[in-house]
Amino acid sequence: MAARDTLSRRGFLYSAAFAVGGVMLNACSGSGDTPGRDSGTTKAPTGKAAKGSEPKPLPPPAKLNEAPSLAELVKAGDLPPVAERLPEHPYVIPHRWATTGKYGGSMRLVSESTDGWDMKEYMYGHSPLRWLNDGLDLGPGLAESWESNEDASEWTFHFRAGLKWSDGEPWTTEDIMFWWEDMVLNEEYAEGIPDEARSGTGSIAKLAAPDDLTLVMTFDAPAPMVPDMIANWVNRGIAASWMEPKHYMKQFHPKYNKSVPENWAEIFDAKRNATTNPESPTMTGWLLKSRREGRSATFERNPYYWVVDKEGNQLPYVDTLNFGVVDNPETMKLQIQNGQFDYVHGAFAGLNLGDVSGIKATQSKNQLDMILWDSGSGTGSIFFFSQDYYDPKMRKLIRMKEFRQALSLAYNRAEVRKSIYFNTGDLTTGGYGPKTREFHRGDGMAVYKQWRDSWVDYDPDRAKAMLDEIGVVDKDGDGKREMPDGTKLVVRLEYPADADPSGEHMQKNNILKKSWDAIGIDTRLSPVSPEALDDQWAQGKLMSKTAWETSTLTFGADLLWLMPMEPSRWAPLQGQFYSVRGTPVEKQQLDVDPYKRTPPRMEPEEGGPIEQLWDLADRARVEPDAVARDGMFWDMVKIHVEEGPFFLGAVANFPRVELVKQGLRNVPTREQTALGGLVNDWHHPTPAAYDPEAWYWEDPAGTS
C-alpha cells in the first residue's frame, strides 16, 4: 500500500508519553485481540477459536433464506423469490470464524470524501477470483472454476449460472467483453491494459466469450500468474474494472448510441461510478442509495447479491452502510473517541500505534474494542534514492552499492522502531514483507530473512570505513564528507510539502537525518510541492523519496519494487524505458539525451543489476513450474542483497489498528485470521477480503 501521509498522521489529541502508549499497546496485543472481546465466532473441536478459511469451495446450501425486509417485498410482489435472485451455485463464505448472524441494523463508517476510494475497499463483489487466508490461497468469486492448458498460455474461466446485477438484469460474459472491446481496446476511451491481460512477453491477450458463462484468455506465451493477478484489488472500484453492466452503460457509448455528446467519455465515467451514481448497477453486497456531497453516503442491501453464509442466508446481514465524511484528521480522531463510528479501519482513518492510548482511554465513551491486524509491510516508512538522478556525479555515487550499503549500516532503525512503531515489528533492511505468498513455499522464509537482515545492522563505524574506502571523506575539515572529487556532497530527503510534521514519514526522516549527519553526511530535509513531485521524479530531477512504503502480496503479481517497470519507484527513467519495451517507442530517440526524450527514459547499464533483474523477470513470467519460477525470484532477491539495497526500510510487519463497536460480530480477530491479517497491500483488499457482508449485530434493533 502506498503509504499516503493521511494513513500515518498522529493526532494532536493524544499526548501520552511513549511508556504509557507502550503499556496500552501491550495490553491489546499478544494475539492481537482486546482481552475479553467476544467476537461471536465458532470454536474448533479443540476448544480454540476457529482459524482461517476453507481453501476449497464449500457446497451450495440446500435451502436459501433472505432478510425479512426482502421477504416482505417478495410477498408484496415487488421482488422475485430469493431462489430466482441468486445464482444456481451461490458463493458460500468459507471463513471458519464466521457464525450464522442476524439481519438488520446499520453500520456507521467514516471516509474522507463522498467519492472515497476507501468505500470501494469494503466490497469484493466484482472480482472473478478472491484471495483467502491472507493471500495463501486463491478461491473462486464470480468465476466458479478455472483452468489452463499445459503451458499456461490459455486460461478458461467458468462463471456462475444465474448471476444478476443489482437491478435484476442477468450478468454474462458480454459484460466483460463490453469492458474489453469497448473500453480497454477502444482508442478513444483507452482505459488501459491491465497486467493480467499481458503475457510474459508483454503482448496483449486475446479475450473471447464462447458463451454467456465462459471466458477464454489466449496469450502468445505462457502466462502462469494470470489467476493471481485477477484476484488482486477490488475490481470495478480500484484497478481494472473487468466488467461493466452493458445493458446500462451502452446508452452512454457512441458505438451503441450515435447521439452521445463529444465529451461522452467524461459522462461515461460518471455514469459507471457506482459510488456516486445510484443508478449504476453493481454486483457488490450494498448499493448506493443516497449521498450528500462532502457530507455522507448511504448504501443499502443489494437484493441480488450472489453470496450466502453456510446456512444459505443471503448476505449481507446489515441493512445499510452509512459513511460519514470527515476530511480533517484531527476531527476524525475526535469523533472516533466520541464513539460516532461502529467500525474503523485504521489505515483509512490515519490511525497509528501512537493513537492507541488515546482511544483506549476513551473506551467507556466510544465502546470500541481494538484489534491489531498485521500490516504485512516490508519496510514501514521508506527511503530510496533515484538511480537516475540528473546530476552525473551524484548519480554515479548513488549507483555505487558501497555508498548505499554504508548509509544503510549508519541508519539507526532501532530508534525508528521505538519512537514510531512502539517496539513492534521486525527491523529490516527493506524488501518484500513476510506475508508475501512465495515466502511461504519451500525455503522462501529463509530467503525473506536473508533479504531482511542483509544490511540491517546498526554499525556506524563500519559505515564510516566503507565511505572512506570509496573516497567519500572530509577533505576540507568542515566535518562534512565530500564527493570523491572533493566537491560538496548533500543528501536531500525529499517529501511532499504537505506531509504531516508529526506523521510517520517525517518522524522517520528526522531520525534518518540524525543518523547520517552523525557519520559526516550533510543531510537535509527538502519539501517538494505535492503537485510537482511525480513529474519531477519521473524526469530525474529529485534525489530521493521518503513518504512511501512497500507491501507486496505476491512476487508474480507485483514485481514493481523488485525491479524498475514504471517511473514512480527507485529507477524512474529506467522504469519508463521498461514500460515501452516491445513497442515502436523503444527504438525511437536513442540518439537523444535520456533526460530530453519524450517521455524521459534510459536504458539500463549493460550487464548491470537492473538488466539482470529484467532478464530474470522475463524468464519467470513465462515459467509455468512454480518451483522453478520461485528459484528465479530468489535469484532476483540475491541481486538485491548483493547489489542493493535499492530501497531502505525500517520496520517490517508492524500492527495496524482496527476498531470494532461492541456487539458487532464476525469481524475476525488477529488470532482467527490465517496469518494474523494483511492490511497494507492493496492487492489484498482489506477489509473486503474478510467479507464485511457477513458481519452482523448481536442486537440489530439497537443500531438504527
C-alpha positions in Angstrom: 0.0 0.0 0.0 1.5 3.3 -0.9 1.7 5.0 2.4 -0.2 8.2 1.9 0.6 10.6 4.7 -3.1 10.6 5.6 -2.6 7.0 6.6 0.1 7.9 9.0 -0.8 11.1 10.9 -0.6 11.1 14.6 -3.4 13.1 16.2 -2.6 16.0 18.4 -5.3 14.7 20.7 -3.0 12.0 22.2 0.0 13.3 24.0 0.6 10.3 26.3 4.2 9.5 26.8 5.7 6.6 25.0 5.8 4.5 28.1 2.1 4.8 28.6 1.4 4.1 25.0 3.6 1.0 25.2 1.7 -0.3 28.1 -1.6 0.2 26.4 -0.3 -1.4 23.2 1.0 -4.4 25.0 -2.4 -4.8 26.7 -4.2 -5.2 23.4 -1.5 -7.2 21.5 -0.3 -10.7 22.2 -2.8 -12.5 20.0 -3.7 -9.1 18.7 -7.1 -9.1 20.4 -8.7 -7.0 23.0 -8.9 -9.1 26.2 -12.4 -10.4 26.7 -13.8 -9.5 23.3 -16.5 -11.9 22.3 -16.2 -11.9 18.5 -19.2 -14.2 18.0 -17.1 -16.8 16.3 -17.2 -20.6 16.2 -14.8 -22.8 18.1 -12.6 -25.5 16.8 -13.1 -29.0 18.2 -10.1 -28.5 20.5 -11.9 -25.5 22.1 -9.6 -23.0 20.3 -11.1 -20.3 18.2 -11.6 -21.3 14.5 -8.8 -20.1 12.4 -8.6 -19.1 8.7 -10.9 -20.0 5.8 -11.6 -23.2 4.0 -9.3 -23.2 0.9 -11.7 -25.2 -1.2 -15.2 -24.0 -2.2 -18.0 -25.0 0.1 -21.0 -26.9 -1.4 -24.1 -24.8 -2.1 -26.6 -24.9 0.7 -29.8 -27.0 0.3 -32.1 -24.1 1.3 -31.9 -20.4 0.8 -33.1 -17.7 3.2 -33.3 -13.9 3.0 -33.6 -10.7 5.0 -37.1 -10.0 6.4 -37.2 -6.7 4.5 -36.6 -8.5 1.2 -39.1 -11.2 2.2 -41.8 -8.5 2.6 -41.0 -7.2 -0.9 -41.3 -10.7 -2.3 -44.7 -11.2 -0.5 -45.9 -7.9 -2.0 -44.9 -9.0 -5.5 -42.2 -6.3 -5.8 -39.2 -8.7 -5.9 -38.7 -12.2 -7.2 -38.2 -15.1 -4.7 -34.7 -15.4 -3.4 -34.0 -18.6 -5.3 -34.6 -16.7 -8.6 -32.4 -13.8 -7.5 -29.3 -15.9 -6.6 -27.1 -18.0 -9.0 -27.5 -21.8 -9.2 -24.4 -22.1 -7.1 -24.0 -19.1 -4.8 -20.7 -18.3 -3.4 -20.6 -19.6 0.2 -18.3 -17.6 2.5 -15.6 -20.0 3.7 -14.4 -18.3 6.8 -14.1 -20.7 9.8 -14.5 -17.9 12.3 -17.9 -16.8 10.9 -21.1 -17.8 12.6 -24.7 -17.5 11.5 -25.8 -13.9 12.0 -28.8 -11.8 12.4 -30.4 -9.5 9.8 -30.8 -5.8 10.3 -29.3 -2.6 11.6 -26.8 -0.2 10.1 -23.1 0.2 10.3 -21.6 3.7 10.7 -18.3 4.1 8.8 -16.0 7.0 8.0 -14.5 8.3 4.8 -12.5 11.3 3.7 -15.0 12.1 0.8 -18.2 11.0 -0.7 -16.2 9.6 -3.6 -13.8 7.8 -1.4 -11.6 5.1 -2.7 -11.9 3.5 0.7 -15.6 2.9 0.3 -14.8 0.6 -2.6 -12.4 -1.4 -0.5 -15.2 -2.8 1.7 -16.7 -4.7 -1.2 -15.2 -7.6 -3.2 -18.3 -8.2 -5.4 -16.9 -7.6 -8.9 -13.8 -9.9 -8.6 -13.7 -13.1 -10.7 -11.4 -14.7 -8.1 -10.7 -13.9 -4.5 -7.7 -14.1 -2.1 -8.3 -16.3 1.0 -6.2 -16.9 4.2 -4.3 -13.6 3.9 -3.2 -14.5 0.4 -2.1 -18.1 1.0 -5.0 -19.4 -1.1 -6.8 -18.4 -4.2 -10.6 -19.0 -4.3 -13.5 -18.6 -6.6 -15.5 -15.4 -7.0 -17.8 -14.7 -9.8 -15.9 -17.4 -11.6 -16.8 -20.8 -10.2 -13.8 -22.6 -11.7 -10.9 -22.0 -14.0 -8.1 -24.0 -15.7 -5.3 -23.6 -18.2 -3.7 -25.6 -20.9 -0.4 -27.3 -20.3 1.9 -24.4 -20.8 -0.5 -21.8 -19.2 -0.8 -19.8 -22.4 -4.6 -20.2 -22.4 -6.9 -19.7 -19.5 -10.5 -20.6 -19.3 -12.9 -19.2 -16.7 -16.3 -20.6 -16.0 -18.7 -18.2 -14.3 -21.7 -19.0 -12.1 -25.0 -19.6 -13.9 -27.8 -17.2 -12.8 -25.7 -14.2 -11.6 -27.7 -10.9 -11.7 -26.8 -7.2 -11.5 -28.4 -5.2 -8.7 -31.2 -4.1 -11.0 -32.1 -7.8 -11.7 -30.6 -7.9 -15.2 -28.5 -11.0 -16.0 -24.8 -10.8 -15.6 -23.0 -12.5 -18.5 -19.5 -12.6 -20.1 -20.9 -9.9 -22.5 -20.3 -7.5 -19.6 -16.6 -8.5 -19.6 -16.4 -8.2 -23.4 -18.1 -4.8 -23.3 -15.3 -3.7 -20.9 -12.6 -5.2 -23.0 -13.7 -4.3 -26.6 -15.5 -1.0 -26.0 -13.4 0.4 -23.2 -9.9 -1.2 -23.0 -9.3 -1.6 -26.7 -11.3 1.5 -27.7 -8.6 4.0 -28.6 -11.0 6.9 -28.0 -11.6 5.7 -24.4 -8.4 3.7 -23.7 -8.9 2.5 -20.2 -5.5 0.8 -20.3 -4.4 -2.8 -20.5 -4.2 -4.4 -17.0 -1.2 -6.6 -16.2 -3.3 -9.7 -16.1 -4.1 -9.3 -19.8 -0.5 -9.3 -20.9 1.7 -12.3 -21.5 5.2 -12.8 -20.1 6.5 -11.1 -23.3 4.3 -8.1 -22.7 1.9 -8.8 -25.6 -1.8 -8.2 -25.1 -4.0 -11.2 -24.6 -7.0 -12.1 -26.8 -10.3 -12.4 -25.0 -13.2 -14.4 -26.2 -16.6 -15.4 -24.8 -17.8 -18.6 -26.5 -21.0 -18.4 -24.4 -22.6 -16.4 -21.6 -20.7 -18.1 -18.8 -17.3 -18.8 -20.4 -14.3 -16.6 -20.9 -11.1 -17.6 -22.7 -7.9 -15.7 -22.4 -5.2 -16.6 -25.0 -1.6 -15.4 -24.8 1.3 -15.7 -27.2 3.5 -17.2 -24.4 3.0 -18.9 -21.1 1.2 -16.6 -18.5 1.2 -18.7 -15.4 0.4 -15.9 -12.9 -2.8 -14.7 -14.5 -5.1 -16.0 -11.7 -3.1 -14.4 -9.0 -3.3 -11.0 -10.8 -7.0 -11.4 -11.4 -7.6 -11.9 -7.7 -5.9 -8.6 -6.8 -7.6 -5.4 -5.9 -11.3 -4.8 -5.8 -12.3 -4.7 -9.4 -14.7 -2.1 -10.8 -13.5 0.1 -7.9 -9.8 0.1 -7.7 -7.6 -1.1 -10.6 -9.2 -2.7 -13.7 -13.0 -2.8 -14.0 -13.1 -6.3 -15.5 -16.8 -5.8 -16.3 -19.4 -3.1 -16.8 -23.2 -3.6 -17.0 -23.5 -3.4 -20.8 -27.3 -3.2 -20.7 -27.0 0.1 -18.7 -23.7 1.6 -19.9 -24.2 1.2 -23.7 -26.6 4.1 -23.8 -23.6 6.4 -23.0 -21.2 4.9 -25.5 -21.1 6.1 -29.2 -20.8 2.6 -30.6 -24.4 1.9 -29.3 -25.8 5.4 -29.2 -24.8 7.8 -32.0 -26.3 10.8 -30.3 -23.9 10.9 -27.3 -22.1 14.3 -27.0 -18.4 14.8 -27.8 -17.5 14.6 -24.2 -19.1 11.1 -23.9 -16.1 9.6 -22.2 -16.4 12.1 -19.3 -20.1 11.3 -19.0 -19.4 7.6 -19.3 -17.0 7.7 -16.4 -19.5 9.5 -14.2 -22.3 7.0 -15.0 -20.2 3.9 -14.4 -19.2 5.0 -10.9 -21.4 3.1 -8.6 -20.2 5.0 -5.5 -21.6 8.3 -6.9 -24.3 7.2 -9.3 -27.1 5.3 -7.6 -28.5 4.2 -11.0 -25.3 2.3 -11.9 -25.9 -1.4 -11.4 -23.4 -3.3 -9.2 -22.5 -6.8 -8.1 -21.5 -5.7 -4.6 -23.3 -6.5 -1.3 -24.6 -3.0 -0.9 -25.6 -0.4 -3.5 -25.6 3.4 -3.3 -29.0 4.7 -2.0 -28.2 8.4 -1.4 -25.3 10.8 -0.9 -24.8 14.4 0.2 -21.7 15.7 -1.5 -18.9 16.2 1.0 -21.1 15.0 4.0 -22.4 11.4 3.7 -23.2 8.4 1.6 -25.6 5.6 2.4 -25.5 2.2 0.9 -28.4 -0.3 1.2 -28.6 -4.1 0.8 -28.3 -5.4 -2.8 -31.3 -7.9 -3.1 -29.4 -9.8 -5.9 -26.1 -10.2 -4.1 -24.7 -13.6 -5.0 -23.1 -14.6 -1.7 -24.6 -16.6 1.2 -23.5 -18.0 4.5 -23.1 -21.7 5.2 -26.8 -22.0 6.2 -28.0 -20.5 3.0 -28.7 -17.0 4.3 -28.2 -14.4 1.6 -25.8 -11.7 2.6 -25.3 -9.0 3.7 -26.7 -9.2 7.2 -26.5 -5.5 7.9 -29.2 -3.4 6.1 -27.2 -0.2 5.4 -23.7 1.3 5.5 -23.7 4.9 6.5 -20.4 6.7 5.6 -19.8 9.9 7.4 -17.4 12.2 5.6 -14.6 13.8 7.7 -11.8 15.3 5.8 -9.9 16.7 8.8 -7.8 14.0 10.5 -7.9 15.6 14.0 -11.7 16.0 13.8 -11.9 12.4 12.6 -10.0 11.1 15.6 -12.1 13.2 18.0 -15.2 11.7 16.5 -13.7 8.2 16.9 -13.0 8.9 20.5 -16.6 10.0 20.9 -17.9 6.7 19.5 -19.5 8.1 16.4 -18.5 5.1 14.2 -19.1 1.4 14.5 -16.1 0.1 12.6 -12.9 2.0 11.9 -10.2 0.6 9.6 -7.2 2.4 11.0 -5.3 2.5 7.7 -8.1 4.6 6.2 -8.6 6.8 9.2 -5.0 7.8 9.8 -4.7 5.8 13.0 -1.3 4.6 14.1 0.1 2.9 17.1 0.6 6.3 18.7 -3.1 6.7 18.8 -3.7 3.5 20.9 -3.5 5.0 24.3 -6.0 7.9 23.5 -8.6 5.5 22.1 -8.2 3.1 25.0 -8.5 5.9 27.5 -11.9 6.9 26.0 -13.3 3.3 25.6 -16.0 3.8 28.1 -17.4 6.6 25.8 -16.6 5.1 22.3 -17.5 1.4 23.2 -14.9 0.3 20.6 -12.8 -2.8 21.0 -9.4 -2.8 19.5 -7.9 -5.4 17.2 -4.3 -5.3 15.8 -4.1 -6.9 12.4 -0.7 -7.3 10.9 0.3 -4.8 8.3 2.3 -7.2 6.2 4.6 -4.2 5.3 8.0 -5.0 4.1 9.5 -1.7 5.1 7.4 0.7 7.2 8.2 4.2 6.1 10.7 4.0 3.3 13.7 5.8 1.8 15.1 5.4 -1.6 17.4 7.3 -3.9 16.7 7.8 -7.6 19.1 5.6 -9.5 18.5 8.0 -12.4 19.2 11.4 -10.7 20.1 14.0 -13.3 23.4 15.1 -11.8 26.0 12.7 -13.2 28.4 12.9 -10.3 25.7 12.2 -7.7 24.1 9.6 -9.9 27.4 7.8 -10.1 27.7 7.8 -6.3 24.1 6.7 -5.8 24.7 3.8 -8.1 27.7 2.6 -6.1 26.4 -0.2 -3.9 29.1 0.5 -1.2 27.6 4.0 -0.8 24.1 2.8 -0.3 25.3 -0.1 1.9 27.2 2.3 4.1 24.2 4.5 4.6 22.1 1.5 5.5 24.6 0.5 8.2 24.5 4.0 9.6 20.7 4.1 9.9 19.5 3.8 13.5 16.4 1.7 12.7 16.0 0.7 16.4 15.2 4.3 17.2 12.6 4.4 14.5 11.1 1.1 15.8 10.9 2.5 19.3 9.6 6.0 18.6 7.2 5.3 15.7 6.3 1.7 15.9 6.4 1.2 19.6 8.9 -1.7 19.5 6.6 -3.8 17.3 7.5 -5.5 14.0 11.0 -6.5 12.8 13.9 -4.4 11.9 14.5 -4.7 8.2 17.0 -3.6 5.5 14.0 -3.2 3.3 12.3 -5.7 0.9 9.1 -7.5 0.4 7.1 -8.3 3.6 6.8 -11.7 5.4 3.2 -12.2 4.2 4.4 -12.3 0.5 2.9 -15.5 -0.8 6.1 -17.1 -2.3 7.9 -16.8 1.1 5.5 -19.4 2.4 6.7 -22.0 -0.1 9.8 -24.2 0.1 12.7 -22.2 1.6 11.0 -18.9 0.9 11.1 -17.8 4.6 14.9 -18.2 4.7 15.2 -16.1 1.6 13.0 -13.4 3.2 15.1 -13.3 6.3 18.3 -13.1 4.3 16.9 -10.1 2.4 15.5 -8.5 5.6 18.8 -8.9 7.6 21.3 -8.2 4.7 22.2 -4.6 5.6 20.1 -4.0 8.7 22.9 -3.9 11.4 23.4 -0.5 13.0 27.2 -0.2 12.6 28.2 3.5 12.1 31.9 2.7 12.4 31.8 0.2 9.6 29.7 2.7 7.6 32.4 5.4 8.0 35.1 2.9 7.0 33.2 2.0 3.8 32.7 5.6 2.9 36.5 6.2 3.5 37.3 3.3 1.1 35.3 4.8 -1.8 36.7 8.3 -1.2 33.7 9.9 0.4 35.8 11.7 3.1 36.0 15.1 4.8 38.6 16.7 2.6 38.3 20.3 3.8 38.0 19.7 7.6 34.5 21.1 8.0 33.1 17.9 9.5 31.2 17.0 6.4 32.2 14.4 3.8 32.7 15.4 0.2 32.4 13.7 -3.1 35.4 11.6 -4.2 36.5 14.6 -6.4 36.3 17.0 -3.4 33.0 18.8 -4.4 30.3 19.2 -1.8 28.1 16.2 -1.0 24.5 16.9 0.1 21.9 14.1 0.5 18.4 15.5 0.3 15.4 13.8 2.0 12.6 14.9 -0.3 9.0 14.6 0.7 5.6 16.2 -0.1 5.5 19.7 1.4 2.1 19.0 2.9 3.3 16.0 4.8 2.2 15.9 8.5 5.2 17.2 10.5 4.3 14.7 13.3 3.5 11.8 10.9 5.2 8.5 10.4 7.3 9.7 7.4 8.6 12.9 8.9 9.5 11.3 12.2 11.5 8.7 10.3 13.1 11.5 8.1 14.3 13.3 11.2 15.9 10.1 12.6 17.5 9.4 9.2 18.9 12.9 9.1 20.3 12.5 12.6 21.9 9.1 11.7 23.6 10.3 8.6 24.7 13.7 10.0 26.4 11.6 12.7 28.7 10.0 10.1 29.5 13.2 8.3 26.9 13.2 5.5 25.3 16.6 5.0 21.7 15.5 5.1 18.9 18.0 4.5 15.1 17.8 4.7 13.7 19.1 1.4 10.0 19.6 0.9 8.6 19.4 -2.7 5.3 20.7 -4.0 2.9 17.7 -4.0 1.6 18.8 -7.4 5.0 18.8 -8.9 6.5 15.8 -7.1 5.6 13.0 -9.5 6.5 14.9 -12.6 9.9 16.0 -11.2 10.6 12.5 -10.1 9.8 11.0 -13.5 12.2 13.5 -15.1 15.1 12.5 -12.7 15.1 15.9 -11.0 14.6 14.6 -7.5 17.2 12.8 -5.5 15.1 10.7 -3.2 11.6 9.7 -2.0 10.8 9.3 1.7 7.0 9.1 2.1 6.0 5.6 0.8 6.2 2.0 2.0 6.5 -1.5 0.4 3.8 -4.2 0.8 3.5 -7.0 -1.7 1.2 -10.0 -1.7 2.9 -11.9 -4.5 6.1 -11.7 -6.5 4.4 -12.8 -9.6 1.6 -10.3 -9.5 3.7 -7.4 -8.3 7.4 -7.0 -9.3 7.3 -3.2 -9.1 9.6 -2.9 -6.1 11.8 -5.7 -7.2 12.8 -4.0 -10.5 12.1 -0.8 -12.4 8.9 -1.2 -14.5 7.5 2.3 -14.4 8.6 5.8 -13.4 7.5 6.1 -9.8 10.0 4.0 -7.9 13.8 3.7 -7.4 14.9 4.0 -11.1 12.3 6.2 -12.8 13.9 6.7 -16.2 14.8 3.0 -16.5 11.3 2.1 -15.3 9.9 4.3 -18.1 12.2 2.6 -20.6 10.9 -0.8 -19.4 7.3 0.3 -19.9 7.9 1.0 -23.6 9.8 -2.3 -24.3 8.3 -4.1 -27.3 6.6 -1.0 -28.6 7.8 1.2 -31.5 8.8 3.8 -29.0 11.6 1.6 -27.7 13.7 2.2 -30.8 13.0 5.9 -31.0 15.1 8.9 -29.8 18.0 6.6 -29.0 20.4 9.4 -30.1 18.7 11.9 -27.8 19.8 12.6 -24.2 17.7 10.3 -22.0 16.6 13.3 -19.9 15.3 15.1 -23.1 13.4 12.1 -24.6 9.7 12.1 -24.6 9.0 10.7 -22.1 12.4 10.8 -20.3 13.7 7.2 -20.3 17.1 5.5 -20.0 18.5 2.1 -20.9 20.0 0.1 -18.1 23.7 -0.5 -17.8 24.7 -3.4 -19.9 25.2 -6.4 -17.6 24.3 -4.3 -14.6 21.9 -5.3 -11.8 18.8 -3.9 -13.5 19.4 -5.6 -16.8 19.9 -8.9 -14.8 16.6 -8.3 -12.9 14.8 -7.7 -16.1 16.2 -10.9 -17.7 15.2 -13.0 -14.7 11.7 -11.5 -14.6 11.3 -12.2 -18.4 12.1 -15.8 -17.7 9.9 -16.1 -14.6 6.9 -14.6 -16.3 6.8 -17.5 -18.8 7.8 -20.3 -16.4 4.8 -22.5 -15.7 6.5 -24.5 -13.0 6.1 -22.8 -9.6 9.3 -24.2 -8.1 11.4 -23.1 -11.0 9.7 -19.7 -11.0 10.4 -19.2 -7.3 14.0 -20.0 -7.9 14.2 -17.2 -10.4 12.6 -14.9 -7.8 15.2 -15.9 -5.3 17.9 -15.0 -7.8 16.3 -11.6 -8.0 16.4 -11.3 -4.3 20.1 -12.3 -4.3 20.8 -9.3 -6.6 19.1 -7.0 -4.1 21.2 -8.5 -1.2 24.5 -8.2 -3.1 24.0 -5.1 -5.2 21.5 -3.3 -3.1 19.9 -2.1 -1.0 17.9 -0.2 -3.6 15.4 1.0 -1.0 15.8 1.2 2.8 13.1 0.1 5.1 12.9 0.4 8.9 10.4 -1.9 10.4 8.5 -4.8 8.7 5.1 -6.1 9.7 4.2 -3.7 12.4 0.5 -3.9 13.5 -2.4 -1.8 12.2 -5.3 -0.7 14.3 -8.9 -1.9 13.8 -11.7 -0.6 16.0 -14.9 -2.7 16.3 -18.0 -1.5 18.2 -19.1 -3.8 21.0 -21.9 -6.0 19.7 -20.6 -6.2 16.1 -19.9 -9.8 15.3 -17.9 -11.9 12.8 -15.1 -9.3 12.5 -12.1 -11.7 12.8 -9.5 -11.2 15.5 -5.9 -11.4 14.6 -5.8 -14.9 16.1 -8.6 -16.1 13.8 -7.0 -15.0 10.5 -4.7 -17.4 8.8 -1.5 -15.3 9.1 -2.5 -12.6 11.6 -4.2 -10.4 8.9 -2.8 -8.5 6.0 -3.7 -4.8 5.8 -1.2 -2.7 3.9 -1.0 -4.3 0.5 -3.7 -3.0 -1.9 -3.6 -6.3 -3.9 -5.1 -8.0 -0.8 -8.2 -5.8 -0.4 -8.8 -5.2 3.3 -11.3 -5.3 4.8 -13.2 -6.7 1.8 -11.2 -10.0 2.0 -12.9 -10.6 5.4 -16.4 -10.1 3.9 -18.0 -7.3 5.8 -21.3 -8.6 4.3 -21.0 -11.4 6.9 -20.6 -9.0 9.9 -23.7 -8.6 12.0 -25.1 -7.0 15.1 -25.9 -9.0 18.2 -28.8 -6.6 18.7 -29.7 -5.2 15.2 -32.6 -3.1 16.6 -30.2 -1.2 18.8 -28.2 0.2 15.8 -30.8 2.0 13.8 
